[in-house]
Amino acid sequence: MFSYATPSLFQSDLNQARLGLCCDQDRPVEWEARLIEHIPLVRFALRALGELIWSGDEDGRARLDPILTAHPDGLLAEAFSSDLAAYGRLWLSPQLYEVRGTPLWGTTNVDFSSWLWGALGEMRSSRETWLRLNPQGFALETLGAGGRFQPKVDIPNDWFRAFLELQGALTRPCTRLRVPPMDLLAPIRFLRHSKGRLSPRALRYECHPEGWSIVLEPWEKRFALRADQGGEPRILRTWGRQRLRLIEPLLPFAESVEIRLLGRAMPHFYRVQLPGMSFLLGLTGWGRQSFAAESGYSLLRGLPQAQSEEALSTREHELRQKLLSPYHPLDEELVRRGLALTDLDRGQTRYRPLTLQPLDPKVLYPPDLRAEEAATLKASVQACWVQEQRKLKSLITPQGKVQRELIFRDWKIQGECQGHPLELVVSEREQILFGRCDCAFFQKHLLSQGPCSHLLALFESSRDLRAQNLPSSLEVREVPSRQEVGEDGEE
């Protein structure tokens, strides 16, 4: 739980603007600085972080305030969307501001309301602009600030687990592309004017001898990428592409964009480098998947045995004492206990505690006995083939409607594990749609409590066979009659 004395505020007049962020009273941070460069870009970046926080709240989920770290070498703000499917990290360099007084460095949560997000639109380079962090609040200055204030917020375990899973994703091997910002802006703007509710809706990154490109399904619309590297021909399919619009306002001002791709239906990351700052957008494998969900990129899998509490306490104390030199050798144990994050560009660890006390992974990750058992089993794949359904649809594009033949695919797998005959149907989005096994667990629950360990073992054994990235639609050369074509609507 974190608590605030008063709401955060934004005040401005003809000559001066002040952004006062109220932080958690139990984790005080005091910091005040005057912005001296790129004030409009700071405004755009803060508003992008705010839009990310409120994205994905259609189901009435409570928003979770950002966590902010003030260190001598910069200001770091991190936040998740309300459904924990998108992550944002804003880094401000000291070249953008001048710190006043003697700051109290540290990490804390800050109140970031929708009212404050709207008020940030008043930040202007023509006014002297101040940023301030304060645990005591701004009680004498918040008259008329608007909005209802909730002083205490309970933090769900999913929020902590999402941070750990995110670190696990960032530490996995990946394909890294550095591209000009305008190359990414073109497909994002195409999606803005070509919304569709029909599957397939993946975003494919394709590497061919002529170079990299982005392909949008189901239009099969291709955009060339002037990437800084080539490589073996391959295709990486991702989902959740609509949230790329969160970085759209930043791209016209960006110096470069680095894209990190973990693999098919795995998280993808976009690091937008701006003058004096950077914005990292992380998206899960597909639209509504949460970073907190159990997944194959969990940080806790494959790491050494946890250190003793005494050894961990010693390492944390060392890191606290070296706060003025915030980068240190990579320490996975401190990361998985929520005490630090990794900076992959430097290959080092930054002290950033999520809570006052180290997290206990045993509480955040109750044992999944079926998954653990499946990891020890060997399943043989006897057959694996794709099932297709094709439909003619009229799709909306910025140039008007086009006719495409959409292709919907599922994978059917047959195999055996420990003498049990198995059958699986898996969607292109790596979701188990159907399964069959004659073990006692499956016969009692079917799929109501998830697949049995034998089906999980077959699912993993067939992963490489399912990794075929085929076109999502085909061009229709002869325009069919209206009765044969379905109209595509908006999402």
KOLTIVEX-770039 format. One record per residue: z, x, y of N, C-alpha, C, O in turn. Coordinates in steps of 0.02 Angstrom, whole numbers, plus 50000, padded with zeros to 5 digits. Layout:
REM residues N
ZXYZXYZXYZXY ...
END
This chain:
REM residues 491
500005004249941500005000050000500005004450062500345009650064 499615002350113499675005650178499795000350232499614994550224 500125002450286500324997750339500165000750407500175006750417 500014996250454499844998150522500334994850571500564989350560 500484998450625500924995650676500554990450718500834985250734 499934991850735499514987350775498794988250754498634992850717 498344983850776497634984850760497344990850798497624993050848 496794993450772496414998350811496084994750869496034988650870 495864998650919495574995550979495004999751006494935005650991 494604996351048494094999851087494114996951157494044990951166 494225001251206494254999051276493745003051317493655009051304 493434999851365492945003451406492915000351476493044994351485 492735004451525492585002151592491975006051615491615008951574 491835006151680491235009251704491235016851694490705019951689 491825019851690491875027151689492115030051623491965035851608 492485026151583492805029051524492835024051468492895017951478 492785026651406492865022551345493355026151299493355032251294 493765022051265494275024851219494245021051153494305014951151 494165024851099494205022051032494865024251001494945030150985 495335019550993495985021050965496045018350894496025012350884 496105022750846496155020950776496875021250754497185026550757 497155015550733497845015250709497855017250636497505014250595 498275022150618498285024650550498925022350514499385019650544 498935023550449499485021550406500135024850430500165030950440 500655020750440501295023350465501635028050416502015032450436 501495027150351501815031450301501465038250295501745042950266 500855038750322500495045150321500245046650391499645045750405 500685048850435500505049550505500015055350517500095060850490 499525053950559499065059050584498995057850659498875052150679 499065062950700498995062350772498445067150795498485073150783 497955064250827497355068150846497005064650903496905058650901 496825068350955496465065551012495945070551035496085076451041 495345068051049494805072451069494315068651114494245062551109 493975072451156493455069551199492775071351170492635077251157 492345066351160491675067551136491275070951192491275068651249 490925076351174490545080051225489805080251209489405082151252 489605078251149488895078351130488725072551085489145070151047 488095070251090487805065451043488225059151034488325056850978 488465056351089488875050251084488495044451053488775040951011 487855043251071487495037751038487435038650962487485033750925 487335044750939487285045850867487955044650832487975041950777 488505046550865489165045050837489255037550831489525035150781 489035033850881489075026550878488665023750820488915019650782 488045026150812487625023750757487945025250690487935021050645 488235031250683488535033250619489155029050603489255027050546 489585027850654490175023750643489995016550626490315013350584 489485013950658489265007050643488945006650573489015001650539 488595012050553488325012150484488885012050433488835008750381 489435015650447490005015650402490315008650400490525006350347 490355005350458490624998550459490194993650420490464989450384 489534994150427489094989650389489174990750315489154985950276 489264996950295489374998450224490014995150198490014992350144 490554995350238491184992450217491114985050203491404982550155 490734981450244490684974150236490094972050193489994966050182 489704976750167489164974850122489454973150054489964975950033 489144968550019489364966649952489974962149950490324962049900 490104958450004490714954150006490554946849995490934942450015 489974945349963489784938449952490274934649909490344928549915 490634938149865491104934949820491804934349848492274932849811 491874935549913492534934849945493014940449931493614939649937 492754946349912493194952049900493494954449966493184954050019 494104957049962494424959750021494124966550038493984970549993 494014967850103493764974450122494324979550117494914977850121 494134985750108494604991250103494464996150159493914998750165 494974997450200494885001750258494685008850239494855011150184 494335012250284494135019150268494735023850267495255022450296 494645029450234495135034850233494865040450277494285042350271 495285043050321495055047850371495465054250365496085054050361 495125059950366495445066450362495285070450425494705071550441 495805072450460495735076650520495945083750502496535085050490 495465088350501495595095350487495345099550547494945097050586 495575105550554495355109650611494605110750613494335111750667 494265110450556493545111750556493125105450557492515105750546 493425099550569493025093550573493415087250556493985087450535 493065081650567493345074950554492935071750498492325071450502 493275069250447492945066450388493185059250378493785058050373 492715054550374492865047450360492505045350297491905046650289 492865042050251492575039750187492735032350178493265030050198 492275028750147492385021650136491945019150080491415022050065 492175013750047491785010149997491605003250024491955000450066 491065000449998490904993550012491424989049977491794991449935 491434982749995491944978249968491874977349892492364975949858 491264978249866491174977649793491184984449758491054984849698 491344989749796491404996649769490754999149738490775003649696 490194996349759489544998449733489195003449779488685006349759 489445004449840489155009149887489705013249920490255010749933 489565019649932490055024249961489735027650021489155029550020 490135028350074489905031850134490385037250154490995036350150 490125042950176490535048550199490225051250263489665053750263 490595050850318490375053350383490755059650401491375059750399 490385064850417490695071150436490495072850508489905073150524 490995073950552490885075750621491115082950631491675084750616 490675087050657490825094150670491215094850735491125090850780 491645100050740492015101150803491575102550863491805102150920 490935104150852490495105350909490365098950949490115099251005 490545093150920490435086750953490995084751000490915080251041 491585087950994492165085551032492625091351051492585096851024 493075089851099493595094551120494265091351105494405085851130 494685094651066495345091951047495835093451103495845098851131 496245088351119496745089051172497445089251141497575085551093 497885093351166498575093651143498635097251076498195100951055 499205096051043499345099050977499275093650924499715089350918 498755093850885498645088550835499085089350774499325094750758 499195083750740499525083750675498985082250624498765076550618 498775087450586498215086750539498435082950477499035082650462 497955080050442498115076650379497605071350362497065070850392 497785067250312497355061950286497725055350289498325055150273 497395050050309497715043550315497185038050311496585039450316 497405031850303496965026050309496985023550381497495024250415 496435020750404496395018150472496165010950472495745008950430 496425006950518496215000050525495514999950556495395002850609 495054996450523494354996150546494104989050538493814987250486 494224984950588494074977850584493354976350605493024980650634 493124970350590492454968250610492404967850686491874969150715 492964966050719492964966050792492844972950819492464973850867 493164977950789493074984850812492354987050801492064990450845 492064985250744491374987150730490914984350785490464987850808 491014978150805490614975250857490714978650924490244979650962 491334980550939491494983751003491184990651009491074993051065 491054993950952490765000650955490085000650988489855005851012 489754994950990489114994551024489154996051098488634997051130 489764996351126489864997751197489915005251211489965007151270 489905009451159489935016651171489295018951205488745017451181 489355022651259488775025051297488875032351317489435034551329 488325036051320488365043051341488515043651415488705049051438 488425038251453488565038451525489315038051540489515039151597 489725036551490490445036051501490805041851465490585044151412 491345044151495491785048851460492105045251402492435040051412 492025047851341492255044351280492775048351244492685054251230 493345044951227493905048151192494015044751125493945038751118 494175048851074494385046451008495115048250998495325053851015 495495043550970496215045050960496455041950895496285036250879 496855045750858497215043450798497945043350814498215048050844 498295037850793498995037250810499345032650759499105027050749 499885034750727500235030250680500685025150715500845020050685 500875026550777501325022050813500965015750837501285010750852 500315016050841499935010250863499825010250938500025014850973 499525004850961499325004351031499554997551058499164993851088 500194995951046500454989251061500374987351133500254981451149 500434992251179500394990551250499684989951275499564988051332 499194991551232498514991651254498064986851217497464986551231 498334982951171497904978851128497874971551150497624967451112 498124969951209498104963051232497384960751236496964963851270 497234955251203496564952551204496084956151158495474955151164 496334960351112495884963951067495514959351021494964960850998 495814953551006495464948650964495564949950891495734955450871 495454944850851495484945550779496184945150753496674946450788 496244943050690496884942550658497074949250627496654952450596 497694951350636497904957950612498364957150552498844953350553 498204960850498498614960850438498944967650432498604972450416 499604968250444499914974850450499984978550384500044984750384 499994975050327500094978450263499524976450215499344970650210 499264981450180498694980350135498854983350067499034989250063 498794979450015498884981949947498244985349924497694982849936 498314991049891497734994949868497654993849793498114995649755 497104991049770497004990149698496844996649663496595001349693 496994996949598496835002949559496095004349558495885010149553 495674999149562494955000149562494735004749618494275008749610 495065004349676494885008449733495005015849719494585020049734 495575017349689495715024249670495235026749616494975032249619 495115022449566494675024349512493965025649537493615030049513 493745021749588493085022649616493025029649647492495032849641 493545032049681493525038749710493455044049655493075048849663 493815043149600493765048149546493085047949512492795053149498 492825041849499492165041249469491625044149515491145047149491 491715043149580491235045849627491215053449622490675056449621 491805056549620491825063849613491505065949547491175071149544 491615062049494491295063549431490535063449437490195067749408 490275058549474489545058149483489285064149523488755066849508 489655066149575489435071649617489445078349581489085082949601 489845078949529489895085349494489415085849435489395090949401 489035080549420488555080749365487925084449387487755084449446 487575087449338486915090449354486445085049381486465079349359 486025086949429485595081949460484955085149484484895091249488 484465080849499483855083049532483955082349608484135076949632 483845087749644483965087749717483305088649753482925093349739 483165084049799482545084249839482735084249913483155080249934 482435088649950482505088550023481845086150052481325089150041 481875080550089481265077350114481325076050189481875075550214 480755075550224480785073550295481045066350301480865062150260 481445064950350481735058250357481215052650359481335047250333 480645053950390480135048650396479845046650329479615041050321 479865051150280479605049450213480045044250179479785040150141 480695044350194481145039250165481145032950207481275027450181 481015033550271481025027750315480465022850298480565016750304 479885025350278479325020850263479475015950206479355009950216 479715018050148479875013150095480435008450113480435002650092 480935010850153481485006450173481225000850217481424995050209 480775002450262480504997250306480024992650269479974986750286 479684995150218479274990750176479724985550142479544979650140 480304987750116480764983050083481044977950132481164972250113 481154980050194481424975350244480944969550255481164963950268 480294970750251479804965550265479474962850202479004958950206 479724964950144479414962750081479954960950030479974963549974 480394956450050480954954750006480714950449948480254946349955 481024951449890480844947549832481434946549786481864950949780 481454940849754482014939349709481834940549636482254939749593 481214942549623480984943149554481104950149527481014955049563 481294950549465481314957049430480604958549406480204953949397 480444964949395480864970949404480904973049477480424972049515 481474975949496481584977849565481844985049570482274986449611 481594989449529481824996349530481475000349584480954998249611 481765006049599481465011049642481365017249599481845020149575 480735019249589480575024749545480415031049585480015030849632 480715036549565480535043049590480095046349537480315047349480 479485048149556479005050949508478785057849530478615058949589 478795062449483478565069249496477925070349455477935069949394 477375071749489476725072949459476465079649485476755082449531 475925082149456475665088649480475515088749555475575093949587 475325082849584475185082749655475815082249698475765082649759 476395081249667477025081049704477445074949688477295071249641 477985073949728478445068449718478225062249757477885062749808 478425056449731478295050249766478825045049747479155045649696 478885039949790479315034249778478855028349762478365027149797 479025024549709478645018649690479115012649691479645012849660 478925007349727479325001249732479054996049684478454994349686 479494993449642479304987949597479484981249629479944981049669 479134975849614478574975349566477894976349598477384975449565 477874978349663477224979249696476854985349671476244985949680 477224990149640476944996749622476675000249685476165003649683 477034999249740476845002349804477105009449805477695010749794 476655014249817476815021249812476855024449882476435023349925 477395028649892477485032349954477565039749936478015041449897 477155043949964477195051149950477815054149983478005052250038 478125058949948478695062649974478515070049982478275073149934 478605072750041478475079850052479105083750033479435086750075 479255083649968479875086749943479805094349942479255097049941 480385097649943480395104949946480355108149878480395114249872 480265104149825480205106949758479765102549715479675096649728 479485105649664479065102049616479445101249550479975098349547 479155104049496479485103749432479055100249380478485098449392 479355099349321479015096049267478895088649283479315085449315 478325085849261478205078649272478765074449242478945075349184 479035069849281479565065549257479625059549303479375059449359 479975054449277480085048249315480825046549310481115046549256 481135045149368481835043249372481875036349404481665035449461 482135031549367482165024649391482875022949414483355024149377 482935020249475483585018249502483535011049526482985008249534 484125007949538484165001249565484635001249625484865006549646 484774995349653485214994949711484884997349775485224999649820 484214996849778483834999849833483934996349900483844999449952 484134989849900484194986249963484714989450010484664988750071 485214992849983485734995750026485505002250060485875005150099 484905004450044484635010150082484545008350156484515012850198 484525001950171484464999950241485065002150283485025002350344 485625003950250486215006150286486085012550325486395013650377 485645016750300485495023050335484865022550377484665027450409 484535016750378483915016050416484005017750490483575021250518 484545015550524484615017250596484705024650609484585026950665 484915028550559485045035650568484415039950558484375045350586 483935037450519483375041650499482935043950557482705049650556 482805039850608482385042350663482675048350700482315051950734 483335049450695483665054850730483865060650683484145065550705 483715059950619483945064750569483515071050570482925070950588 483825076550550483475082950543483175083650474482635086550465 483525081050423483275081350354483675076350312484195073850334 483415074950253483755070650205483745074050137483215076250114 484325074550106484365077250038484515071449990484995067749999 484095070849939484165065549888484415068749824484145073849802 484935065849794485205068249731485135062749679485405057249688 484775064149625484635059249573484955061549508484805067049484 485395057349479485735059349418485345057449355485425060549303 484915052349359484535050249301484435042749302484635039249349 484115040249250483955033149245484595028849246485065030149208 484605023849290485165019149296485825022749311486355020249294 485785028649342486375032449361486425032549438485945030649472 486995034549465487065034649538486545039149572486295043949542 486395037549634485945041549675486255042249744486585037649769 486155048149775486485049949838485975052149890485465055249874 486125050449953485675051950009486095055150065486515051750095 485985061450077486365065150129485915065950190485425069650188 486085062350243485695062450304486015067450352486585066650373 485645072750368485895077850414485685076250485485085075750499 486175075350529486065073850599486345079550642486725083550616 486165079950706486445085250748487205084850752487485080050778 487545089950725488265090250728488635085650680489245085250683 488285082250636488615077550589488175076350529487585077950530 488465073450477488075071450419488365064850392488955063350400 487925061050359488125054650329487875054650258487275055350245 488345053750211488175053550140488235046350115488775043350121 487695043650087487695037050057487635037749982487165040849957 488115034949945488095035049872488015028049845488375023449866 487555027049799487415020549769487475021149693487285026149664 487745015849661487795015849589487115014549557486615013749592 487105014449491486465013949455486075007749471485465007949472 486415002049483486064995949505486524991949550487114993349557 486234986849582486514983449640487244981749637487614983749683 487474978149586488164975649586488634979649542489204977649533 488414985149516488864989249475489364992749520489174995549572 489994992749501490514995949540490605003249519490545004849460 490765007549567490945014349550491575014649507491685019549472 491975009349510492595009349472492485007549399492935008349358 491885005149381491755003149312491745009149267491545014649287 491965008249205491915013449155491175015249146490765010749140 491015021649144490315023549140490265030549110490755033949100 489635032449096489525038949066489615044749112489575050549089 489735043649176489825049249222490555049949244490685052649298 491015047549203491725048049221491945055249228491785059449185 492305056649281492555063349294493045065649240493105071649227 493385060849209493915062649163493665064849094494055067349054 493025063849081492765065549015492525072749014492165074949059 492725076348963492495083148954492855088348995492655094148995 493385086449030493765091349068494335094249027494535091248977 494595100049045495145103049008495765098549009495825093949049 496225100048964496855096448960497215096849028497225102049060 497525091349047497865091049113498415096349117498745097849067 498505099049177499035103849188499715100449186499765094349193 500225104449177500905101749181501055099649252500735101949299 501555095149260501735092849326501975098649370501855098649430 502325103449340502565109149379501985113349405501985115449463 501495114649361500915118649382500515114949434500265117949482 500435108349426500065104349474500415104449542500085105149593 501075103849542501455103949604501365110549641501305110749702 501355116049603501255122649633500565123149665500515125649721 500035120749630499365121049657499305116749719498975118649768 499615110749719499575106449777499915109749837499665109449893 500495112849825500855116249879500435121849909500415122649969 500095125649866499665130949890499115128249935498955131049987 498825122649914498275119749952498515116950019498175117550069 499115113950019499405111550081499515117250131499365116550190 499765122850106499925128450149499295131650179499325134750232 498725130850145498105133850169497665128850205497055129550206 497965123650233497585118350264497155120950322496605118450333 497385126050357497005128650413496365132150389495915133350429 496335133850326495715136350295495535131450239495695132750181 495215125850256495205120150211494795120950148494855116850103 494365126050141493965126650081494275131850033494485137150054 494285130049969494605134149918494205133749854493775129449847 494325138349806493965137949743494015131049710494525127649715 493475128949677493435122349647494015121249599494105125249553 494385115849609494975114349568494905107249541495075102449576 494655106549480494505099949452495135095849441495125089749448 495685099149425496295095349411496555091949474496775086149471 496535095349531496755092249593496285086549613496515081549641 495645087249598495165081849614495315075649572495325070149598 495435076649508495545070849464496225067549474496345062049450 496675070949509497325067949527497305064949598497825063049624 496715064649628496645061549693496895065649751497015062949805 496995072149742497275076449794496745080249834496895082949887 496125080449809495615084449842494925081649824494855077649777 494425083749862493735082049846493335088449844493535093549871 492765088149811492345094049804491785093849856491495088649871 491635099649883491055100449926490545104549887490625110649879 490025101049862489565104349817489125109449853488875114149822 489025108549918488625113449955488965120249955488635125449954 489635120249957490015126449957490305128149889490525133849878 490305123349842490615124549778491355125649782491635129649745 491685122149828492395123149840492755116449845492445111149842 493415116849852493845110849854494145110049924494365114949954 494155103949948494475102250012495075097949998495045093149959 495635099550029496245095650020496165088850055496075088550116 496205083450015496145076650041496515071849994496205068949949 497185071050003497565066749957497445059349971497485057150028 497305055649919497215048449926497875044849936497905039549968 498415047649909499075044549912499595049949926499445055949924 500215047649939500755052449949500925056249885501095062149887 500865052849828501005055949764500365056549723499925052449730 500305061749681499705062449640499585056349596500055053249572 498955054649586498775049049543498905050849470498865056749451 499055045849430499145046749358498535043949323498455037849319 498085048149296497485045549263497635040949205497225036649188 498215041749173498375037349116498485030149138498365025549100 498695029249201498785022449228498115019649250497965013749238 497705023749283497065021449308496555020349252496115016049257 496625024049198496155023649142496515022149077496655026649039 496675015749065496975014149000496485015948945495875015448954 496735018048887496285020348833495805015048810496005009248799 495165016848802494655012448774494545014748702494145019248689 494895011548655494885013948586494195013348555494005017648515 493825008048573493155007348544492685012848567492305015548528 492715014448632492285019848658492475026548627492045030648611 493125027748620493355034048589493125034448517492925039748493 493175028848481492945028848412492195029848407491955033448364 491815026548452491085027148451490865034348462490355036448433 491235038048502491055045048516491105049448454490805054748451 491485047148405491565051048343491085048948288491055052148236 490715043448299490275040748248489565043248256489345045048311 489195043448200488495045148200488095039048179488185036448124 487655036848222487225031148207486505033548201486285037548241 486155031148151485455032948141485005027348167485125021448153 484495029248204484015024448231483425023948183483085028848169 483315017948157482775016848109482135014348144481585015748120 482215010748199481645008248236481855006948308482415004848321 481395008248354481525006948425480855005348458480415009648462 480784999248481480154997248512480284992748571480824989848578 479774992148614479844988348675479524981448666479004980748635 479864976348693479604969548693479414967748764479814968648810 478814965148774478564963748841478434956248851478224952748805 478564954048912478344947548935477974948549001478194952549043 477414945049009477004946049070476914939449106476794934249075 476964939849173476884933849214476494935649277476584941049305 476054931149298475684931949360476104929249418476354923649415 476184933349470476584931349527476244933249592475854938049595 476394929449644476164930949711476734934349748477264931449757 476634940549769477154944549801477024945349876476444945849897 477554945449915477504946049987477534953350007477974957049985 477064955550050477064962350077476944961750153476774956450177 477044967250190476914966950262476184965150278476044962650333 475724966450231475024964950243474824957850219474244955850225 475314954150192475164947550166475324947050092475634951650064 475124941650060475264940649989474754944349946474164944749961 475014947149890474594950449841474754947549773475314945349760 474264947649728474354945149660474484950949613474104955849612 475014950449574475184955749525475374952449459475624946849457 475244956149405475464954049339476114957849324476094963849309 476684954349328477324957549317477454958449242477274954249202 477774964149225477924965649155478674966249148478994970549179 478964961949106479684962049093479794964949023479494962748974 480214970049018480304973648955481034973748933481494974448973 481124972948868481774974048835481644978648776481094978848748 482164982548759482104987048701482474984148642483044982048647 482134984048585482444981748523482554987748477482084991448463 483174988548455483354994348414483664992048349484094987548349 483454994948295483754993748230484015000348203483695005548211 484595000148171484885006348145485455004948097485544999448073 485845010248085486395009748036486945014548057486805019948083 487565012448045488145016748060488695015148010488915009348005 488925020147973489445019347923489295013647874489745009947855 488675013047855488475007947807488365001047837488204996347800 488455000147902488354993747935487644993247963487464997448005 487244988447942486594987447974486684984648045487094980148056 486304987448092486404985848163485754983648196485204985748176 485834979448246485264977248286485494976448358486014973548372 485094979048405485254978848476484644976848516484074978448498 484764973248571484254972048621484544974348688485074972048709 484194979048721484434982148782483914981048837483314982048826 484154979048896483694977948952483494984648983483784989848967 483004984349027482794990449062483334993049108483324998849128 483824988849124484384990949166484974993349125485544993749149 484834995049061485344997849017485914992949002486484995148992 485774986549002486274981448985486144978948914485574977548896 486674978348875486614975748806486574968148810487044964748830 485984965548790485864958348794486034954748729486234948948730 485964958248673486074955148608486274960648559486054966348564 486694958948511486894963648460487064960148395487224954248395 487034963948340487214961148275487504966748232487204972048226 488084965348202488404970148156488824965948107489054960548125 488934968548047489324964747998490044967147992490394965447945 490274971248042490974973548039491444967848059491224962848087 492094968648044492574963348055492654961748129492724955948147 492654966848173492734965748245492174961448272492294956648310 491554963148253490994959348280490984952248252490844947448289 491134951448189491134944748159491654940248191491564934148193 492204943148216492734939048247492584937448320492704931948342 492304942448357492234941548430491514941148453491384939248510 491034942848409490334943548431490314948448490490554954048484 490034946448548490024950848606490494948548661490464950948718 490944943748645491384940948696491874946148723492104945448780 492034951248684492474956648707492114963348708492414968648701 491454962948719491054969048720490814971048651491064968348601 490344975748647490084977848582490594981648541491054984748568 490514981448476490944985248431490774992648435490274994448466 491174996848404491065004048408490415006048374490095010948395 490195002448323489565004148289488965002848334488505006848336 488974997248370488434995748416488435000648475487905002648499 489025002648497489055007648551488755014348527488415017748565 488895016148466488625022348439487855022048435487515026948450 487585016248414486855015448411486555015448481486015018248492 486905012448528486675012348597486585019548624486085021048655 487085023848610487045030748633486505034648595486155038648625 486455033448530485965037148490485245035648510484805039848501 485125029648536484445027648554484285028848628483755026848651 484745031848665484655032548737484005036148755483625033848798 483865041848723483265045648738482635041848721482125042448755 482645037948667482055034148646481895028648697481315026648704 482405026148732482295020748780482095023448849481905019548893 482125029948858481995032848925481245033448937480995038948950 480885027948932480175027748948480085023749012480255017849015 479805026949062479715023649127478995021349133478555025249148 478885014949120478225012049119478115007849182478595005749213 477485006549201477355002549261477674995749258477714992649204 477914993249314478244986749317477764981049327477934975249314 477154982549351476654977249361475964980349362475894986449368 475464976049355474764978249356474374974249408474544968549423 473874977349434473454973949483473044968449450472784969349395 473004962849483472594957249459471924957649496471904956749557 471384958849460470734959749492470414953149511470074952649562 470524948049470470264941349485470844936949506471324936249468 470804933949565471344929749590471374923349550470894919549552 471934921849514471974915749474472094909649519472214910249579 472044903849488472154897649525472894897049542473314900449512 473064892749592473744892049616474204889649560474804891349560 473954885849512474374883249458474604888949412475104888249377 474234894549412474394900049366474864905149398475114909649364 474984904349463475354909649498475994906849526475994901449556 476564910449516477194908449546477294911749613477074917449624 477604908249659477734910849725478384914849725478884912649697 478364920649756478974924849762479344922949825479044922549878 479994921649819480404919949878480804925849901480734931349876 481234924549949481664929849976482284930549934482504925949900 482584936849939483214938049902483784934549937484354935049914 
END
